[in-house]
Amino acid sequence: MYELWVDQTTRFFTWVNAWFWFQAMVKTMAMTVIGCGIGAILGYILVYIRRTPGWFWFWARWPMIGYVEIFRRIPFLVLLFLVLFVLQGIGLDVSL
């Protein structure tokens, strides 16, 4: 078993694979920065509208409160699965 692992390790740890790992790391970090940035901006807008006093923002405050109260209780992984299966259900080809 150990000899098989050593034999396959030399094929797995190559410069070509290291380049693919680096590209995957860069893409993952870019998606993380973009996602966190968009989430922070949308979260700030959501909190600002939700916390604004007065009757002028009353029409927007109640949907924001409903959105927060509904999605606060759904775990993120479940939400990802729901989005994945809904997108596949409407005909978009989204891979895991």
Helices and strands as residue ranges (DSSP letters): H 2-12, H 15-51, H 58-71, H 76-89
